[in-house]
Amino acid sequence: MNNILLYIGIDDTDSSSGMCTTYITCVIISKLKDCGFNITGFPRLIRLNPFARFKTRGNGATSFKLELKSNKEVDEVKKIVLENVQQLSVLKDERTNPGVVFYHGEITPELQEFGLETIRNIVTIEDAENLLNSIGADFYKFKNGRGIIGALAAICCPLNDKTYELLAYRIPENYGTPRQINHKSVVKMNNNTYPDTFDNLDGRYIAIEPHTPCPVLYGIRSENPEILNQAKATVEVLEPVERFCIYLTNQHTDMHLQKVEKISDMEKFRCYIVEGIVRNKPYVIEGGHLIFTLEDKSGQIECAAYEPTKQFREFVRELEPEDTLRVYGGIGEGVTAKGTLNIEKFELLKLADVVITKNPMCDCGKRMKSAGTGKGYKCPKCGEKLGEGKKETIKIQRNIKEGFYETPPSARRHLSKPIIRN
Ligand code: ATP
């Protein structure tokens, strides 16, 4: 009998008060290894649509695959996976609805398409269930089982571009307490490994530690898995690490973004790359968010650089009407029904000429004053007079150049590709 390649997808096991699907997956993989089963390649951490309504935090789902020798082994593996999902998931939280998918078969274009849809659009439990039934997959729904959406997507999402993340997990006694990571060692790790690892620092702060009560102690993001062992060896922690796991992931690939030709074709809860002209000078609203309108021949969309994007707003503040931009971001709720485009980064394609007009200079060297409506100008020093239409046009030096501008690591979406990866 040929070996059986079994894909396993897991999602929706955690709650905002704790736990993490990557941790549960890591525990399951260890238990499988203890029972003599070895997973093939790296487990996958797939980030899905950042605007999915029921996400807890980063909308991540996991999957991994195993080569098994018999149906008996398949049954044993399924038992271990389901028992652990049952035990470790935060089932008492009404928003936690785990789903587990077991699939043995080809990852067809139709399945890949489902994976991409789950990253770029909103899909229903029924969509996932119908597809799972049509491919003959075995799946388990805990409570309403919404997790089957992410579990299936994590198995079948194509990974043309990819990155890796090393996750270190805390011992349960330390959950919710301040993380004990030596900051200087993170700076050293960054100096030694950047840009093969990235998003380690955010200015003076370290960006590898989460700020939620979850089991993750830190996560290091990288271009290749080899560099992660060097990075791990450099980071010093002053608390026990329960386990480590390296995930292959679609993080930082811009996989969530779709190029769109017309602003009028953009829809809420999807993410886009769109070109347009800045219509008005960006202005601040309550909460420190910066807003402006982007326009093309087809329509307009309100764009926002929200307060958590911190210093990124300084670049947005420099934009002027008629600047040409390529904006990368997703449309969330906003003031208007169309929603607001949450900017992840932008490319300033063409700076507009910004000019101011001043009254003309008099031959005596003094700037002239208006002599009244329609009466031209008069020099306040020598009394010289000039007719209308002689205003001087002065081009203003801009404080921003053409090029790319991005949000800082602490405000970056998991899926957003940092410019260093371009
Ligand atoms: P964490 O990042 O801490 O693992 P999370 O943010 O991934 O948490 P989940 O608890 O996994 O959040 O909940 C997300 C839920 O939304 C899952 O049930 C998943 O199946 C579902 N989901 C994910 N993407 C979509 C989508 N595009 N359309 C509809 N439902 C989705």
Residues whose N, C-alpha, C, O or C-beta is under 5 A from the ligand:
A	BS01	ATP	D11 D12 T13 D14 T21 L48 N49 A52 F54 K55 T56 R57 G58 N59 G60 N97 E117 T118 I119 N121 I122 V123 R146 G147 I148 I149 G150
